Structures are given as structure tokens and as C-alpha cells.
Amino acid sequence: MSIAVAPEVAAALARGGAVVALESTIICHGMPYPKNLQTAFEVEAVVRDAGAIPATIAILDGVPHVGLSSEQLKRLAISGRQFQKTARRDIAHVVASGGNGATTVSATMFFAHKVGIPIFVTGGIGGVHRHGEQTMDISSDLTELGKTPVAVISAGVKSILDIPRTLEYLETQGVTVAAYRTNEFPAFFTEISGCQVPCRVDSPEECAKIIHANSNLHLGSGILIAVPVPTQHAASGNIIESAIQKALKEAEYSQHLRF
């Protein structure tokens, strides 16, 4: 497979510089234009301000791109849902058909590893859906973490998911799960989930040591480092959980009426 790597990304990788992978689904499917474009630029700026090179990943006209220009980011932002939401399972189809794909966590991890980027930053990863033991609705993000040695830095798992089962599934996949400066796994837009983590890290250096050890031992699996949303931006966990439970009951009632 031919992968187009942006010149500044290729140069940084060649000299052993810091490169951070970013997904593109949030641009096309996460928010409307022009807010999505503004957010994409702001996220890349944060990475640059920290001394690294951002590498937003997407498939354009059948060609996987690692690192996008401003014009390419704008194309994604304006096109929105015209770009197919692309997980690992969709890559072959989108490429073969010459299509356009906005990469999810699993696809972004795949391409990042292919070109040698060990770090990927995102918002919240997918997980085991509620009642997943019956539906088997489990995000490919979790299986990708089990077989692709990329460190994923995120705000945890989305609160609407089954977080305890998600953590159990990650354990089954052999994924190292750590939380940053807390003993509790965060839940995306809340700092707490009620679930303890097996590993706590309190500094960037500790994170780097775990990533380095994972690489040196050739474990072959990824790492999930969950960083809680800052307190001033966090939503109330009880309010969010109450809203989720209400929505689930309404959905169940609607389904009962339908049948």
C-alpha cells in the first residue's frame, strides 16, 4: 500500500523527532463547519507548541495521507460526512474504490504504526457498548489496541459505554491501561468513572518509560494512557449518568412499542 507522508512528518521521523498522530473522524463527523476546521487547526497548534509535529491522518482519493496541509484539512472540514467514517475494516474498500475516508481510532493507529509514529492523541476511544455481552457490539478500537504497538493518549472512554466491561476487554487484549495523576479511569467528559486503573503515572517521564518498555520488549500491543479532562471543563458524572439512563429507558420503551 502506498502511503503519502507529508514532507515535514517524513523529515521529523527521519531525524528521530517527535511526531504525534491525530485522527480525522472528529473533523468530518464530530462537529459542523467551520467549528471543525478551527478545532483541527487549534489541536495541531497545541502539538506544535509542545515541540512536536502533528500528523493528521485521512484517506484522500484512495490514498492514505499521514500529515495534511491546511488546504487538505479545509477539504475535510467542508466535506464533512461526505468522507466515509473509516475504521480498520473499511480501509481496503475506501482505498480500492478511490474514496475519501476520515479515520477513526483503529484506522489512525494502523497508519501511524505503518510509518513509525508511536504516539496518537485523541478525545475518547470506543469501547464495549452497554449490553455488549448480548449484542457483541465492541469497538474495533479495543482490538486495535491489542495488536498495534501505538500509545494512545485520550480522555478515557465515552460515558455512554460500558466502562467496566471495556476495561475488562482491554485486559483480555493485553493492553496496558494507565491513568495520569489519578487512580481512577476517566470517562471522557467527566473525571471519574468509578473504575480503578491497574497503573498510575504522574509525569511525562513515567509515561515515556512505559512506552519505551513496551517497545523494547516487543509486546506487540498498544498502550492506553487516560488523562482526565481538566476540572473546570468537566461535567458532573451523576448528571451525565442520569441523562444516559433516562435515554436508555426511553429507547427501550420506544422499541417495546414498535414490537
Backbone as CSV, one residue per row, in Angstrom:
resi,resn,N_x,N_y,N_z,CA_x,CA_y,CA_z,C_x,C_y,C_z
1,MET,0.837,-1.190,0.000,0.000,0.000,0.000,0.877,1.247,0.000
2,SER,0.561,2.204,-0.860,1.302,3.445,-0.919,0.693,4.446,0.050
3,ILE,1.511,4.965,0.950,1.049,5.947,1.933,1.781,7.258,1.674
4,ALA,1.029,8.342,1.521,1.626,9.659,1.303,1.938,10.286,2.657
5,VAL,3.207,10.472,2.929,3.634,11.075,4.191,4.053,12.519,3.918
6,ALA,3.471,13.453,4.644,3.779,14.869,4.457,5.274,15.110,4.666
7,PRO,5.884,15.993,3.874,7.330,16.236,3.970,7.830,16.535,5.380
8,GLU,7.118,17.402,6.126,7.618,17.737,7.466,7.505,16.556,8.423
9,VAL,6.506,15.701,8.210,6.361,14.496,9.025,7.484,13.521,8.700
10,ALA,7.736,13.326,7.412,8.809,12.419,6.986,10.162,12.892,7.502
11,ALA,10.400,14.206,7.435,11.675,14.760,7.900,11.837,14.563,9.398
12,ALA,10.771,14.776,10.150,10.829,14.602,11.603,11.094,13.147,11.966
13,LEU,10.430,12.226,11.288,10.639,10.804,11.565,12.064,10.388,11.217
14,ALA,12.596,10.932,10.132,13.947,10.573,9.685,15.006,11.002,10.695
15,ARG,14.776,12.128,11.354,15.771,12.613,12.318,15.464,12.165,13.747
16,GLY,14.413,11.350,13.911,14.051,10.878,15.242,13.320,11.910,16.057
17,GLY,12.686,12.857,15.383,11.950,13.904,16.079,10.594,13.434,16.569
18,ALA,9.958,14.256,17.362,8.658,13.913,17.943,7.538,14.179,16.935
19,VAL,6.722,13.153,16.710,5.564,13.271,15.825,4.352,12.709,16.561
20,VAL,3.233,13.399,16.470,2.006,12.960,17.129,0.918,12.745,16.078
21,ALA,0.354,11.543,16.053,-0.725,11.232,15.110,-2.048,11.777,15.630
22,LEU,-2.895,12.223,14.707,-4.221,12.734,15.043,-5.244,12.109,14.103
23,GLU,-6.428,11.829,14.594,-7.472,11.238,13.755,-8.208,12.318,12.973
24,SER,-9.013,11.910,12.001,-9.761,12.878,11.201,-11.269,12.704,11.300
25,THR,-11.742,11.639,11.944,-13.193,11.460,12.078,-13.830,12.625,12.814
26,ILE,-13.150,13.135,13.820,-13.725,14.244,14.586,-13.926,15.478,13.714
27,ILE,-13.089,15.627,12.671,-13.221,16.766,11.763,-14.471,16.602,10.891
28,CYS,-14.637,15.405,10.337,-15.728,15.170,9.383,-17.049,14.798,10.038
29,HIS,-16.996,14.114,11.165,-18.220,13.594,11.775,-18.477,14.117,13.187
30,GLY,-17.529,14.872,13.740,-17.663,15.273,15.140,-18.336,16.594,15.383
31,MET,-18.215,17.528,14.438,-18.789,18.864,14.638,-18.966,19.545,13.289
32,PRO,-19.809,20.576,13.234,-20.097,21.236,11.961,-18.991,22.204,11.526
33,TYR,-19.009,22.529,10.254,-18.110,23.539,9.699,-18.655,24.929,10.064
34,PRO,-17.835,25.916,10.433,-16.377,25.910,10.417,-15.727,25.566,11.760
35,LYS,-16.553,25.205,12.761,-16.002,24.880,14.073,-15.022,23.722,13.983
36,ASN,-15.311,22.759,13.110,-14.420,21.608,12.980,-13.047,22.005,12.451
37,LEU,-13.021,22.930,11.508,-11.741,23.380,10.955,-10.952,24.155,11.997
38,GLN,-11.642,25.026,12.724,-10.988,25.787,13.782,-10.378,24.852,14.819
39,THR,-11.137,23.823,15.203,-10.644,22.863,16.193,-9.435,22.102,15.664
40,ALA,-9.490,21.691,14.390,-8.364,20.959,13.789,-7.093,21.795,13.821
41,PHE,-7.217,23.066,13.467,-6.053,23.965,13.491,-5.548,24.155,14.922
42,GLU,-6.479,24.304,15.865,-6.088,24.528,17.262,-5.365,23.315,17.837
43,VAL,-5.860,22.110,17.520,-5.218,20.891,18.024,-3.806,20.753,17.452
44,GLU,-3.658,21.007,16.161,-2.324,20.923,15.560,-1.394,21.966,16.177
45,ALA,-1.935,23.147,16.485,-1.120,24.202,17.097,-0.639,23.799,18.486
46,VAL,-1.502,23.119,19.251,-1.111,22.645,20.583,0.063,21.675,20.475
47,VAL,-0.007,20.785,19.489,1.079,19.815,19.283,2.374,20.546,18.925
48,ARG,2.274,21.515,18.022,3.472,22.269,17.621,4.056,23.054,18.790
49,ASP,3.181,23.657,19.589,3.653,24.443,20.731,4.412,23.577,21.734
50,ALA,4.105,22.287,21.742,4.792,21.362,22.648,6.085,20.826,22.049
51,GLY,6.408,21.247,20.837,7.672,20.852,20.222,7.610,19.629,19.325
52,ALA,6.402,19.195,18.972,6.237,18.022,18.106,5.582,18.421,16.788
53,ILE,5.602,17.492,15.843,4.973,17.710,14.543,3.643,16.960,14.512
54,PRO,2.534,17.648,14.205,1.243,16.957,14.118,1.112,16.209,12.799
55,ALA,0.485,15.043,12.849,0.262,14.249,11.642,-1.195,13.791,11.624
56,THR,-2.076,14.647,11.112,-3.473,14.263,10.963,-3.576,13.261,9.824
57,ILE,-4.340,12.203,10.037,-4.384,11.092,9.087,-5.762,10.978,8.453
58,ALA,-5.789,10.756,7.136,-7.038,10.589,6.400,-6.736,9.892,5.079
59,ILE,-7.785,9.429,4.410,-7.638,8.848,3.073,-8.258,9.814,2.076
60,LEU,-7.451,10.276,1.118,-7.906,11.232,0.117,-7.812,10.608,-1.268
61,ASP,-8.939,10.485,-1.932,-8.989,9.922,-3.285,-8.271,8.576,-3.355
62,GLY,-8.504,7.758,-2.344,-7.953,6.409,-2.329,-6.528,6.300,-1.824
63,VAL,-5.925,7.406,-1.440,-4.530,7.388,-0.968,-4.481,7.766,0.512
64,PRO,-3.958,6.887,1.369,-3.794,7.240,2.781,-2.766,8.363,2.931
65,HIS,-3.116,9.389,3.687,-2.209,10.510,3.930,-1.894,10.589,5.423
66,VAL,-0.617,10.722,5.726,-0.171,10.922,7.113,0.436,12.316,7.183
67,GLY,-0.331,13.235,7.736,0.062,14.638,7.733,-0.681,15.360,6.623
68,LEU,-1.471,16.368,6.985,-2.286,17.076,6.000,-1.925,18.553,5.955
69,SER,-2.036,19.130,4.762,-1.813,20.565,4.600,-3.059,21.313,5.079
70,SER,-2.939,22.632,5.179,-4.088,23.449,5.586,-5.238,23.292,4.607
71,GLU,-4.912,23.225,3.309,-5.951,23.075,2.293,-6.636,21.719,2.402
72,GLN,-5.857,20.678,2.710,-6.444,19.343,2.869,-7.333,19.285,4.107
73,LEU,-6.908,19.923,5.187,-7.746,19.984,6.393,-9.052,20.711,6.090
74,LYS,-8.951,21.778,5.305,-10.147,22.539,4.937,-11.081,21.683,4.092
75,ARG,-10.505,20.882,3.199,-11.330,19.990,2.371,-12.110,19.013,3.241
76,LEU,-11.450,18.434,4.235,-12.124,17.520,5.149,-13.249,18.227,5.895
77,ALA,-12.943,19.430,6.395,-13.902,20.165,7.214,-15.154,20.527,6.423
78,ILE,-14.981,20.968,5.183,-16.116,21.368,4.352,-16.899,20.135,3.879
79,SER,-16.180,19.058,3.547,-16.835,17.844,3.040,-17.646,17.137,4.116
80,GLY,-17.171,17.181,5.341,-17.898,16.580,6.452,-18.227,15.121,6.226
81,ARG,-19.501,14.785,6.347,-19.940,13.395,6.281,-19.855,12.788,4.880
82,GLN,-19.461,13.581,3.899,-19.194,13.005,2.583,-17.974,12.085,2.639
83,PHE,-17.114,12.329,3.623,-15.979,11.434,3.855,-16.482,10.261,4.685
84,GLN,-16.191,9.054,4.257,-16.663,7.870,4.969,-15.925,7.705,6.292
85,LYS,-16.670,7.433,7.328,-16.056,7.112,8.622,-15.330,5.786,8.454
86,THR,-14.015,5.811,8.641,-13.187,4.674,8.251,-12.456,4.042,9.428
87,ALA,-12.886,2.841,9.797,-12.176,2.032,10.791,-11.262,1.067,10.031
88,ARG,-10.528,0.220,10.738,-9.610,-0.710,10.074,-10.330,-1.553,9.018
89,ARG,-11.529,-2.033,9.325,-12.240,-2.912,8.400,-12.569,-2.229,7.073
90,ASP,-12.648,-0.885,7.084,-13.074,-0.134,5.903,-11.917,0.306,5.014
91,ILE,-10.693,0.182,5.488,-9.545,0.744,4.774,-9.426,0.194,3.354
92,ALA,-9.473,-1.116,3.220,-9.277,-1.731,1.897,-10.329,-1.239,0.903
93,HIS,-11.580,-1.161,1.344,-12.661,-0.725,0.455,-12.481,0.724,0.028
94,VAL,-12.186,1.604,0.991,-12.043,3.023,0.677,-10.866,3.246,-0.273
95,VAL,-9.767,2.568,-0.023,-8.589,2.705,-0.891,-8.867,2.139,-2.285
96,ALA,-9.423,0.937,-2.343,-9.666,0.270,-3.630,-10.655,1.041,-4.502
97,SER,-11.611,1.715,-3.868,-12.627,2.450,-4.617,-12.221,3.881,-4.921
98,GLY,-11.016,4.261,-4.478,-10.568,5.630,-4.691,-11.358,6.633,-3.884
99,GLY,-11.894,6.180,-2.760,-12.764,7.013,-1.949,-12.036,7.909,-0.969
100,ASN,-12.833,8.629,-0.191,-12.308,9.522,0.841,-12.737,9.020,2.208
101,GLY,-11.788,8.898,3.113,-12.091,8.344,4.417,-11.554,9.182,5.562
102,ALA,-12.394,9.380,6.560,-11.984,10.027,7.806,-11.675,8.923,8.801
103,THR,-10.453,8.839,9.253,-10.017,7.707,10.061,-10.462,7.793,11.512
104,THR,-10.921,6.645,12.013,-11.269,6.504,13.423,-9.999,6.153,14.202
105,VAL,-10.155,5.817,15.473,-9.002,5.445,16.295,-8.275,4.241,15.702
106,SER,-9.009,3.190,15.330,-8.350,1.969,14.856,-7.588,2.206,13.563
107,ALA,-8.185,2.917,12.606,-7.514,3.173,11.333,-6.329,4.117,11.510
108,THR,-6.494,5.107,12.381,-5.405,6.048,12.635,-4.217,5.328,13.262
109,MET,-4.486,4.440,14.230,-3.408,3.653,14.833,-2.689,2.809,13.790
110,PHE,-3.460,2.199,12.907,-2.887,1.336,11.872,-1.897,2.110,11.004
111,PHE,-2.318,3.261,10.493,-1.443,4.038,9.610,-0.276,4.656,10.371
112,ALA,-0.519,5.091,11.606,0.568,5.655,12.406,1.675,4.632,12.595
113,HIS,1.297,3.414,12.935,2.296,2.356,13.129,3.022,2.028,11.831
114,LYS,2.299,2.058,10.722,2.896,1.733,9.427,4.068,2.653,9.085
115,VAL,3.963,3.915,9.486,5.027,4.867,9.140,5.967,5.147,10.312
116,GLY,5.725,4.499,11.447,6.647,4.633,12.574,6.333,5.732,13.566
117,ILE,5.064,6.128,13.665,4.667,7.119,14.675,4.160,6.367,15.905
118,PRO,4.818,6.526,17.054,4.444,5.738,18.237,3.397,6.363,19.147
119,ILE,3.032,7.627,18.893,2.125,8.349,19.793,0.916,8.858,19.020
120,PHE,-0.257,8.640,19.582,-1.501,9.088,18.961,-2.366,9.727,20.039
121,VAL,-2.825,10.945,19.786,-3.647,11.668,20.750,-5.059,11.823,20.198
122,THR,-6.046,11.536,21.023,-7.438,11.666,20.599,-8.297,12.100,21.778
123,GLY,-9.608,12.216,21.550,-10.510,12.610,22.628,-10.898,11.419,23.476
124,GLY,-11.891,10.662,23.024,-12.301,9.457,23.740,-12.284,8.275,22.791
125,ILE,-11.879,7.138,23.276,-11.870,5.946,22.432,-13.215,5.225,22.531
126,GLY,-13.456,4.312,21.591,-14.645,3.478,21.648,-14.453,2.379,22.680
127,GLY,-15.496,1.583,22.885,-15.380,0.532,23.886,-16.470,-0.509,23.737
128,VAL,-16.748,-1.201,24.812,-17.837,-2.175,24.841,-19.132,-1.403,25.106
129,HIS,-20.120,-1.577,24.239,-21.388,-0.873,24.428,-22.195,-1.519,25.553
130,ARG,-23.067,-0.761,26.136,-23.940,-1.308,27.171,-24.740,-2.465,26.585
131,HIS,-24.854,-3.533,27.364,-25.453,-4.799,26.927,-24.597,-5.474,25.852
132,GLY,-23.313,-5.125,25.840,-22.401,-5.704,24.860,-22.264,-7.204,24.993
133,GLU,-22.548,-7.736,26.199,-22.482,-9.188,26.390,-23.583,-9.892,25.595
134,GLN,-24.596,-9.150,25.195,-25.685,-9.719,24.383,-25.538,-9.358,22.904
135,THR,-25.141,-8.113,22.643,-25.063,-7.644,21.254,-23.707,-7.884,20.603
136,MET,-22.672,-8.096,21.411,-21.289,-8.215,20.932,-20.836,-6.938,20.207
137,ASP,-21.426,-5.813,20.586,-21.066,-4.531,19.992,-19.838,-3.989,20.722
138,ILE,-18.693,-4.289,20.141,-17.411,-3.906,20.743,-16.603,-3.138,19.700
139,SER,-16.145,-1.969,20.062,-15.409,-1.128,19.120,-14.109,-1.772,18.671
140,SER,-13.792,-1.588,17.389,-12.522,-2.100,16.862,-11.336,-1.341,17.450
141,ASP,-11.604,-0.218,18.116,-10.520,0.498,18.809,-9.827,-0.430,19.803
142,LEU,-10.617,-1.264,20.472,-10.070,-2.126,21.522,-9.210,-3.251,20.958
143,THR,-9.662,-3.867,19.874,-8.857,-4.940,19.273,-7.605,-4.362,18.620
144,GLU,-7.715,-3.131,18.096,-6.529,-2.490,17.508,-5.484,-2.239,18.586
145,LEU,-5.940,-1.792,19.750,-5.012,-1.589,20.862,-4.336,-2.893,21.267
146,GLY,-5.023,-4.003,21.041,-4.455,-5.292,21.401,-3.389,-5.799,20.448
147,LYS,-3.309,-5.226,19.239,-2.360,-5.767,18.254,-1.485,-4.726,17.566
148,THR,-1.634,-3.462,17.937,-0.840,-2.416,17.300,-0.097,-1.611,18.359
149,PRO,1.237,-1.667,18.355,2.030,-1.001,19.402,2.129,0.503,19.245
150,VAL,1.007,1.164,19.488,0.955,2.625,19.484,0.384,3.064,20.825
151,ALA,0.971,4.100,21.399,0.460,4.633,22.665,-0.642,5.642,22.359
152,VAL,-1.817,5.394,22.898,-2.972,6.269,22.675,-3.221,7.100,23.931
153,ILE,-3.158,8.405,23.764,-3.416,9.318,24.871,-4.822,9.875,24.669
154,SER,-5.714,9.632,25.622,-7.098,10.085,25.454,-7.685,10.498,26.792
155,ALA,-8.922,11.014,26.727,-9.628,11.404,27.955,-10.454,10.250,28.497
156,GLY,-10.105,9.031,28.073,-10.800,7.845,28.567,-11.802,7.308,27.567
157,VAL,-12.810,6.626,28.076,-13.855,6.013,27.263,-15.133,6.825,27.418
158,LYS,-15.873,6.969,26.343,-17.104,7.756,26.393,-18.064,7.202,27.447
159,SER,-18.675,8.095,28.203,-19.510,7.712,29.341,-20.703,6.850,28.961
160,ILE,-21.166,6.974,27.728,-22.344,6.219,27.303,-22.042,4.730,27.161
161,LEU,-20.754,4.371,27.167,-20.348,2.975,27.008,-20.296,2.263,28.358
162,ASP,-20.056,0.953,28.282,-19.906,0.136,29.491,-18.427,0.149,29.860
163,ILE,-18.069,1.043,30.759,-16.656,1.241,31.069,-16.038,0.042,31.792
164,PRO,-16.689,-0.549,32.796,-16.083,-1.732,33.439,-15.796,-2.867,32.443
165,ARG,-16.738,-3.159,31.552,-16.510,-4.226,30.572,-15.445,-3.824,29.553
166,THR,-15.381,-2.527,29.244,-14.333,-2.050,28.330,-12.959,-2.305,28.926
167,LEU,-12.796,-2.005,30.199,-11.507,-2.238,30.862,-11.199,-3.723,30.952
168,GLU,-12.217,-4.541,31.178,-12.008,-5.994,31.201,-11.554,-6.491,29.832
169,TYR,-12.171,-5.950,28.781,-11.817,-6.377,27.433,-10.394,-5.947,27.078
170,LEU,-10.008,-4.765,27.514,-8.635,-4.302,27.278,-7.636,-5.201,27.999
171,GLU,-8.002,-5.649,29.186,-7.129,-6.581,29.922,-6.991,-7.886,29.144
172,THR,-8.095,-8.382,28.588,-8.048,-9.604,27.789,-7.149,-9.435,26.567
173,GLN,-7.153,-8.233,26.013,-6.333,-7.950,24.833,-4.867,-7.692,25.190
174,GLY,-4.562,-7.658,26.471,-3.171,-7.439,26.892,-2.720,-5.999,26.797
175,VAL,-3.655,-5.062,26.885,-3.333,-3.645,26.728,-2.999,-3.013,28.081
176,THR,-1.855,-2.353,28.151,-1.503,-1.607,29.354,-2.409,-0.381,29.445
177,VAL,-3.119,-0.250,30.563,-4.010,0.888,30.776,-3.509,1.676,31.976
178,ALA,-3.237,2.946,31.759,-2.749,3.809,32.828,-3.598,5.071,32.893
179,ALA,-3.641,5.675,34.068,-4.320,6.957,34.234,-3.301,7.981,34.712
180,TYR,-3.443,9.194,34.233,-2.470,10.243,34.517,-2.864,11.032,35.766
181,ARG,-2.028,10.903,36.789,-2.187,11.618,38.057,-3.511,11.331,38.751
182,THR,-4.003,10.116,38.578,-5.219,9.686,39.263,-5.222,8.165,39.317
183,ASN,-5.973,7.622,40.281,-6.105,6.169,40.382,-7.387,5.676,39.734
184,GLU,-8.167,6.621,39.218,-9.461,6.270,38.644,-9.496,6.560,37.149
185,PHE,-10.080,5.644,36.411,-10.180,5.805,34.972,-11.193,6.898,34.637
186,PRO,-10.799,7.895,33.833,-11.740,8.969,33.487,-12.753,8.521,32.435
187,ALA,-13.846,9.271,32.339,-14.932,8.907,31.422,-15.197,10.016,30.412
188,PHE,-14.160,10.353,29.675,-14.245,11.303,28.568,-14.550,12.718,29.052
189,PHE,-15.827,13.085,29.208,-16.093,14.447,29.659,-16.348,14.538,31.150
190,THR,-16.041,13.484,31.882,-16.025,13.541,33.339,-14.709,12.962,33.841
191,GLU,-14.297,13.392,35.007,-13.004,12.962,35.541,-13.046,11.572,36.162
192,ILE,-14.245,11.118,36.518,-14.356,9.868,37.258,-15.317,8.904,36.566
193,SER,-15.112,7.619,36.845,-15.993,6.589,36.287,-16.377,5.547,37.325
194,GLY,-15.694,5.583,38.484,-15.923,4.565,39.494,-15.068,3.333,39.288
195,CYS,-14.217,3.363,38.257,-13.356,2.213,37.941,-11.897,2.539,38.236
196,GLN,-11.258,1.679,38.982,-9.844,1.851,39.291,-8.977,1.372,38.126
197,VAL,-7.813,1.976,37.990,-6.879,1.553,36.936,-5.762,0.714,37.540
198,PRO,-5.184,-0.211,36.760,-4.091,-1.037,37.268,-2.759,-0.306,37.322
199,CYS,-2.697,0.863,36.692,-1.424,1.577,36.597,-1.663,3.074,36.655
200,ARG,-0.867,3.756,37.460,-0.945,5.218,37.566,0.404,5.815,37.166
201,VAL,0.341,6.901,36.391,1.564,7.618,36.021,1.395,9.071,36.434
202,ASP,2.469,9.654,36.951,2.368,11.006,37.499,3.224,12.047,36.791
203,SER,3.874,11.652,35.706,4.697,12.609,34.978,4.874,12.141,33.535
204,PRO,5.226,13.065,32.641,5.513,12.667,31.261,6.652,11.644,31.189
205,GLU,7.596,11.772,32.116,8.729,10.837,32.115,8.274,9.407,32.420
206,GLU,7.331,9.265,33.350,6.802,7.933,33.653,6.063,7.354,32.455
207,CYS,5.325,8.206,31.754,4.633,7.763,30.537,5.647,7.272,29.514
208,ALA,6.704,8.053,29.330,7.734,7.707,28.345,8.409,6.384,28.695
209,LYS,8.630,6.131,29.985,9.277,4.883,30.394,8.409,3.674,30.055
210,ILE,7.095,3.802,30.259,6.187,2.690,29.935,6.159,2.447,28.427
211,ILE,6.084,3.526,27.660,6.071,3.402,26.205,7.372,2.778,25.717
212,HIS,8.477,3.211,26.290,9.804,2.679,25.907,9.907,1.195,26.246
213,ALA,9.436,0.815,27.434,9.496,-0.589,27.842,8.636,-1.460,26.928
214,ASN,7.457,-0.968,26.584,6.556,-1.703,25.693,7.216,-1.951,24.336
215,SER,7.925,-0.929,23.860,8.606,-1.042,22.569,9.807,-1.984,22.646
216,ASN,10.613,-1.826,23.694,11.828,-2.647,23.830,11.514,-4.125,24.009
217,LEU,10.412,-4.418,24.668,10.028,-5.806,24.915,9.274,-6.428,23.742
218,HIS,8.957,-5.592,22.749,8.225,-6.060,21.554,6.939,-6.789,21.957
219,LEU,6.209,-6.178,22.871,4.970,-6.803,23.332,3.921,-6.891,22.223
220,GLY,4.002,-5.986,21.259,3.093,-6.056,20.119,1.716,-5.466,20.366
221,SER,1.468,-4.999,21.575,0.172,-4.404,21.907,0.340,-2.921,22.180
222,GLY,-0.779,-2.208,22.156,-0.735,-0.785,22.398,-0.829,-0.437,23.876
223,ILE,-0.830,0.859,24.134,-0.935,1.386,25.488,-2.026,2.446,25.485
224,LEU,-2.838,2.451,26.517,-3.847,3.498,26.670,-3.515,4.303,27.917
225,ILE,-3.211,5.575,27.730,-2.952,6.472,28.849,-4.105,7.470,28.902
226,ALA,-4.898,7.379,29.946,-6.097,8.199,30.078,-5.794,9.443,30.916
227,VAL,-6.044,10.587,30.341,-5.800,11.869,31.015,-7.144,12.533,31.298
228,PRO,-7.507,12.727,32.553,-8.813,13.312,32.879,-8.976,14.718,32.308
229,VAL,-10.177,15.027,31.888,-10.480,16.383,31.443,-10.246,17.330,32.618
230,PRO,-9.709,18.527,32.392,-9.499,19.476,33.493,-10.793,19.744,34.259
231,THR,-10.659,19.903,35.560,-11.823,20.061,36.437,-12.773,21.153,35.973
232,GLN,-12.212,22.267,35.518,-13.075,23.405,35.130,-13.904,23.112,33.880
233,HIS,-13.528,22.077,33.142,-14.275,21.729,31.932,-15.090,20.444,32.092
234,ALA,-14.997,19.817,33.238,-15.652,18.528,33.436,-17.140,18.691,33.715
235,ALA,-17.897,17.726,33.223,-19.332,17.682,33.526,-19.534,16.833,34.778
236,SER,-20.666,16.970,35.402,-20.968,16.175,36.590,-21.273,14.741,36.189
237,GLY,-20.529,13.803,36.742,-20.726,12.396,36.420,-22.129,11.920,36.734
238,ASN,-22.689,12.350,37.877,-24.036,11.921,38.260,-25.099,12.435,37.294
239,ILE,-24.941,13.686,36.863,-25.900,14.272,35.922,-25.834,13.544,34.583
240,ILE,-24.603,13.292,34.122,-24.426,12.601,32.836,-25.003,11.196,32.899
241,GLU,-24.711,10.473,33.980,-25.197,9.094,34.102,-26.722,9.077,34.196
242,SER,-27.293,10.045,34.890,-28.745,10.122,34.988,-29.375,10.346,33.620
243,ALA,-28.776,11.227,32.818,-29.279,11.509,31.475,-29.168,10.281,30.583
244,ILE,-28.055,9.549,30.712,-27.856,8.335,29.911,-28.902,7.288,30.266
245,GLN,-29.124,7.079,31.561,-30.099,6.088,31.996,-31.509,6.455,31.521
246,LYS,-31.842,7.743,31.560,-33.149,8.194,31.085,-33.296,7.921,29.587
247,ALA,-32.235,8.215,28.821,-32.264,7.992,27.370,-32.389,6.506,27.051
248,LEU,-31.694,5.670,27.812,-31.757,4.222,27.588,-33.165,3.682,27.856
249,LYS,-33.788,4.182,28.914,-35.147,3.737,29.236,-36.136,4.171,28.164
250,GLU,-35.962,5.400,27.665,-36.840,5.896,26.609,-36.660,5.087,25.329
251,ALA,-35.409,4.745,25.020,-35.134,3.951,23.823,-35.744,2.554,23.952
252,GLU,-35.601,1.973,25.161,-36.163,0.640,25.389,-37.685,0.664,25.293
253,TYR,-38.301,1.728,25.807,-39.762,1.866,25.751,-40.238,2.020,24.304
254,SER,-39.497,2.824,23.520,-39.847,3.034,22.116,-39.745,1.728,21.335
255,GLN,-38.708,0.945,21.638,-38.541,-0.320,20.948,-39.665,-1.280,21.326
256,HIS,-40.084,-1.236,22.577,-41.183,-2.118,23.034,-42.489,-1.752,22.299
257,LEU,-42.731,-0.453,22.126,-43.944,-0.016,21.422,-43.923,-0.455,19.954
258,ARG,-42.732,-0.439,19.378,-42.584,-0.794,17.964,-42.937,-2.256,17.715
259,PHE,-42.623,-3.077,18.693,-42.862,-4.520,18.523,-44.070,-4.985,19.326
